[in-house]
Amino acid sequence: MSAPIGEAEAASRLQAGEAALAAGRAPEAEQIARAVLAARRRDAGAHYLLGRALAALGRFADAETAFRALDRLRPGVAEVATQLALCALQAGDGARAVRLLRAAARKHPGDFNIAYNLAGLLHDEGELDAAIEAYERALAIDPAHLFARRGLAFTLSERGNDVRAGEIADGVLGDAPHDPVAIAVRAACALRAGKPDEARALVERHFRREASDPVNTALVLGRYGEALDRLGEPQRAFAAWQAGNGEMRAAFAARHEASAGAYSLAEAQRLRSVFAGRPGGAAAEPRGPAPVFLVGFQRAGTTLIEQILAAHPAVQTTGEDDSIAPLREAAGSGEDSLRALLAADPARLTGLRRKYWKAARPEGPPGDGRVFIDKLPLNMIWLGVIGRVFPDARILLAVRDPRDVVLSAFQQRFAMTDANYRLLDWQETARFYDAVMGAGMAGLAASPGPEVYEARYEAIVADWRGEARRMLDFLGLPWDEAVLDYREQAKARAITTPSADQVRRPVYTDALGRWKRYEFAYGPVMVDLAAWVERFGY
């Protein structure tokens, strides 16, 4: 231990550490905090500074250790609970972050920051109704809080409550006329009301880039592009989407450009290479129940398919949970581990099936006569691995004209991930589509077991009832009149994909062949799309 220092000296050093952290010098702040702790190991302020400095450096596990030490010194402090939850979130465990903040909210029901941060976490985890309740609790504590008001308006808008969302957004704009989230909410309300001219005028009148950040700039410009699209100005619409995406891409490049995560461009390319030309061996004998996997590419119609089928009383769907994590972990990121899985004996594969069900449905596989649909579009990348572990699985493959798919994906505002980062650049969107579909098709060719049904978006739009019957036949289920009520059932569900608005509306034909209005942009991307357009018969 270093020589002891007095409280005044410690406070002075920690003040310098706080200044360093505020100025972006996290390593210096960490060094100061550790020096104080070397002399005063129970100094709460030093633990607090250390935790925040480590989090700023991206060392979230170490940051959590520092905050745990602080929690032991000062148990029950609301700010410590918040910091622990943020560490879990930044480490990629949103569900644990929610659990931590929910526990903190029970202990500190009057703490605004806990209620407010919990609302944001619940929103990001797709628990929209719970997020609305948390925002309302926060606003009961601080009714004037601008960010809580706009967060509530945004979540209500996503939930389809445009009347209340619009009223709250108007109030925010009364206090902050250039607030980008409130502008985006009001524009969305206008678009859903069939008033694109109003949405365009709202953005042009209120939005100021200098008053926004990259994420919210992309949000507003996305709405602006939608308005211009509906007003018959495709070139200006495309330019708006490009501008918004460009800001997002610059903001997130450091985190995602070189990533090789499970759903990244690099991993799709790797798995495509592994399975391409690999001979399909004989399918192994089934070993217990198998799920149905609903896959494709973003904006190919997977959410619409899911909502139609989820209306059947014998069907359970997952949303977009990461249920195949045990399979991916077994496959690993190297050639040796993947080859070992592909050559695995029945005992190991049976064990992996059990691990899958534990992750996907902790209560166990569904009983006879029931169907479990695992919907995560980009599991397309992992079909070669899925087919090895579940050769008896059925695959619902969502297919749509690739030109419409990439246009729709490019214009949407997705939560930022390794995969969605690739959708921020027009040419890279097409490149990612090619890699994802290539990996999936190569994986299926090397896995002769799974049965595949191509659920075509265009067929659903033309005759959704007939296509629903055909999909149910493929799943071995009888027709049920409840399916006719899928839109009403969808309204009661918290749908967190950008398709939420569309699936709650009657099936419409507006999006068919929409790419033709944007033909001017397709020259650079057809090198990646032409083969798929031909393969799928478009």
C-alpha angles and dihedrals in degrees: 000000000000123000111290118262128200127250093255092052091047091050091050093050092047090050088056089048091052090051091050092050092048089052092053096256097128096159090057091048090051091050092051093048093050091048091054091046091051087062099031109025093178095052105131094198092055092051089049093050092045093052094050093045091052091048089052088054091052093248094129099163090053090046090053090052089054092049091046088056089050090049089056090051095044106022118196098018108151096217091055091053089051092050092049090053092049090052090054090048094049089048088058099257103118094161092058090046089055091049092051094049093045089055090047091049090056090053095042108031092162097052111112097197093054093049092045096047091045090054091054093047093048090051092052091048090054097250093129099163091050089047090054090052091049092049089050091051090050092050091048085062096041110014095180098053104130099203093048091050094050091044090054091047091050093049093047089051091052088050090054097250095131096161096060093033090054093048092052092044090052089053091051091049089051089060098032110022094188099045104140098207093052090047090052092049093050091046091051090050091051093048092050089049089056095251107124092156089060091049092051093048091048093055094044092049101044112021120100118176092208089061093054142065126231096265095050092040088057090047093054095041088049090058090044090053091050090053092049090047091055091045090058099255103122097162093054090043092053091048090053092052091047092051094049093045091048092058091049092047092053091048095050103033095100091055102040113019097087097028121133098188126151095276099031129122089249093054093047089052092047095051092045089055093047096051099035108108093001107141115241110239127204113296114252120242113271114260107199133319121343129203129228114248118213108200142155133111130309111282095016092117103271094133093051091049091048094051094048093050094040088063089069109096092226095054128088121184131194104219101223103318122158093242097148093061092111090055093048092048090052090050091050126189098281135073096245096057092045093049090049090054093047089052094043121136122241093262093059093044091050089052091052091050089055091049090050093054092046089056097039101039114007092192089062137257118324119267129252115303093023129104129210115204117199104202119191112129097209093055077091085088091060100046092114090059094039090052091053094052096035107030087160094055122118118228124211103199113197109215129185134158101292091223091058091044097056093043092052092045092049094053097047127095107229128177106267116264135143088269098044092047087069090059092065093078121060098220093041091052088061092043091052091048090053092049095047096047091042093052092048096047092046089049092051092048089054092047110060095178108074119083113226131208118190106217104197119208091213091054091051091051092048096048114357094173092053092046091048089055091050092050091049090050088053089052092049094245130132122237116272125193089224088078089069088065096054095122093056090047090049090055089061093052127082101238109187101183121096087253093072095104094045098050091051090056126073111275107276137190099217094105097051112112091353089144090074091074087057098044089124089072100049102079095091096043105046090084086072098035107039096081091050093047087055095041093053093043101247 
